[in-house]
Structures are given as structure tokens and as C-alpha cells.
Amino acid sequence: MNTPDPTASAGSTKFKVLAVALGAIIPVAVAILYFFPGVFVIPGLNVKMLPAVNAVLNSLTAVFLVIGYTFIRRGNVAAHRAMMGLAFLLGSLFLVSYVAYHSQVPSTKFGGEGLIRGVYYFILLTHILLAAITVGLVLFTLYFALTEQFAKHRRIARWTYPIWLYVSVTGVIVYFMIAPYYT
């Protein structure tokens, strides 16, 4: 008796296309906001508090990622799902908030000098490069979990988890390093 392949459904194919599209579109949209500041400015919109909100969202995402990882290591699948769902929700809220802020405000320049400047730019560069691939990794990891393709889910999650955690933590570090230079 043949069992249907969950990856062969139309909904499954649509999700794969969506994951690939979002994995490409979101980093491009962020790059556009960086290289063309002011393109989407809405006069009078106050987004001054969003960098702090983003740091909180990144912090909480990291916390839920670690808790979710701990739960799956202990075999508690339901709690793992809940924590990873919260991490995904918070990460999504972060992304919306990040884009909203950077659509309104040009990038802040780091004012530190000496060794700290090199440390900042190393953290920032690795954060940006890994953040660009995180969206696609997270979406495919989620897809494999939702379609119960657990072997594939585990394989990709081994990469997704540490990269996503690094991006979340370094996002907070970057915020604290650049916060004194916000105007």
C-alpha cells in the first residue's frame, strides 16, 4: 500500500515556494532600506523606541530558542513546539519592527574607536551575513516540522538553531554597542 508523500501536495509546494521567496525577498528588502534610506518614509511616524523593542524581541527569541532546545533534548516534544512557536512569533515580530524602523530612519553610525570598533564591525558583519540566511533556514525547519518530516527537520535544525541563536544574541549585542550613538 502506498502512503502519500506529504511533500507532494500542492500546499506543500506552495509553502516551499513561499519559503524560498521570503528567504530571498526579506534580505533584499533590508538591503534596499540600508542602501536607499528614506525611500519609504512616512512623515510624522515615531519609531524612536523600536531599536529597544527589537533588542527585547531578540533577547526573548534567544531565551525561547534555548528553552525549546532544552525541551527537545529531554524528549518533551509538545513543550519544544510551544517554545519554538514563540521564538518564531517573536522573530517575526522583530522582523516587522526592524523593517518599520529602518524604513523611517537612516542607519546609525558607530562612533567607537580603536579595538572596540573592530569588535563591533566583526560582530555586525557576521550578524548581517548570518541573518540573511536565517529566514530561509527557519522557514524550512518549520516546514519540515509541520509536514512531519522529522529526519529532515532534525538535519536542518542542527544548522538553524545555532545560527538563529547567534543572530538573536548578536542583535542584542549590536544594539547595546550602538545605542549610545542613536540621535
C-alpha positions in Angstrom: 0.0 0.0 0.0 1.4 3.4 -1.0 1.3 6.2 1.5 1.0 9.7 0.2 4.2 11.7 0.2 3.5 14.8 2.3 6.0 16.8 0.2 4.0 16.1 -3.0 0.9 18.1 -2.0 0.0 21.4 -3.7 0.1 23.2 -0.3 3.5 21.7 0.4 4.8 23.0 -2.9 3.3 26.4 -2.3 5.0 26.6 1.1 8.4 25.7 -0.4 8.0 28.4 -3.0 6.9 30.9 -0.2 9.9 29.9 1.9 12.3 30.4 -0.9 10.7 33.7 -2.0 10.7 35.1 1.6 14.2 33.8 2.2 15.3 35.9 -0.8 12.9 38.9 -0.7 13.4 39.8 3.0 17.3 40.2 2.8 16.8 42.1 -0.4 14.2 44.4 1.2 16.5 45.0 4.2 19.4 45.8 1.8 17.2 48.3 -0.1 16.3 50.0 3.2 20.0 50.2 4.0 21.3 51.4 0.6 18.3 53.7 -0.1 17.4 55.3 3.2 14.2 57.4 3.2 12.5 55.5 0.3 9.5 54.6 2.4 9.4 57.4 4.9 6.0 58.2 6.5 6.2 61.8 7.8 5.4 62.1 11.5 5.7 58.4 12.3 7.6 58.0 15.6 9.8 54.9 15.6 12.4 56.0 18.1 11.6 53.3 20.6 11.8 50.4 18.1 15.5 49.6 18.5 15.0 48.9 22.2 11.8 46.9 21.3 13.9 45.0 18.8 16.5 44.2 21.4 13.9 42.8 23.7 12.3 40.8 20.9 15.8 39.4 20.0 16.5 38.6 23.7 13.2 36.8 24.2 13.7 34.9 20.9 17.1 33.7 22.2 15.6 32.6 25.5 12.8 30.7 23.9 15.3 29.0 21.4 17.4 27.8 24.4 14.4 26.6 26.3 13.0 24.9 23.2 16.3 23.1 22.6 16.4 22.0 26.2 12.9 20.6 25.9 13.6 18.6 22.8 16.8 17.2 24.3 14.7 16.0 27.2 12.1 14.5 24.8 9.3 16.9 25.6 8.1 17.5 22.0 5.0 19.5 23.0 6.9 22.0 25.1 9.6 22.1 22.3 6.9 23.0 19.8 5.4 25.7 22.0 8.8 27.3 22.7 9.9 27.2 19.0 6.5 28.6 18.0 7.0 31.5 20.4 10.6 32.0 19.1 9.2 32.1 15.5 6.4 34.5 16.5 8.9 36.9 18.3 11.3 36.6 15.4 8.6 37.5 13.0 7.6 40.5 15.2 11.2 41.5 15.3 11.5 41.4 11.5 8.4 43.6 11.1 9.6 46.1 13.7 13.1 46.1 12.2 11.8 46.9 8.7 9.5 49.5 10.1 12.3 51.3 11.9 14.8 51.1 9.1 12.2 52.3 6.6 11.9 55.5 8.6 15.4 56.2 9.9 18.8 56.0 8.3 21.4 53.6 9.8 23.1 54.9 12.8 26.9 55.2 12.5 29.1 53.5 15.2 31.2 56.1 17.0 33.6 53.8 18.9 37.3 53.9 18.2 40.2 51.6 18.5 39.8 47.9 19.2 36.1 48.2 20.1 35.5 49.5 16.6 36.9 46.3 15.1 35.0 44.1 17.5 31.8 45.9 16.7 32.2 45.6 13.0 33.2 41.9 13.2 30.0 41.2 15.3 27.9 43.3 13.0 29.3 41.7 9.8 28.8 38.2 11.0 25.4 39.1 12.3 24.3 40.6 9.0 25.6 37.7 6.9 24.0 35.0 9.1 20.8 37.0 9.4 20.4 36.9 5.7 20.3 33.1 5.6 18.3 32.7 8.8 14.9 33.5 7.3 15.2 30.6 4.8 16.6 28.2 7.3 13.9 28.9 9.9 11.1 28.6 7.3 12.4 25.3 6.0 13.0 24.0 9.5 9.4 24.9 10.4 8.1 23.4 7.2 9.8 20.0 7.8 8.3 20.0 11.4 4.8 20.9 10.2 4.8 18.3 7.5 6.2 15.7 10.0 9.4 15.1 8.0 11.3 14.8 11.2 14.5 13.4 9.8 14.8 16.4 7.5 13.7 18.7 10.3 16.5 17.4 12.6 19.1 17.7 9.9 18.4 21.3 9.1 17.7 22.3 12.7 21.3 21.3 13.6 22.3 24.3 11.4 19.3 26.6 12.0 19.4 26.5 15.8 23.0 27.8 16.4 22.8 30.3 13.5 19.4 31.7 14.7 20.6 31.8 18.3 23.8 33.6 17.2 21.9 36.1 15.2 19.5 36.8 18.1 22.2 37.2 20.6 24.5 39.3 18.4 21.5 41.5 17.5 21.2 42.4 21.2 25.0 43.0 21.5 24.9 45.2 18.4 22.0 47.2 19.9 23.9 47.8 23.2 27.1 48.8 21.4 25.4 51.3 19.1 22.7 52.6 21.5 24.9 55.5 22.7 25.1 56.8 19.1 21.3 57.0 18.4 20.2 60.5 18.0 
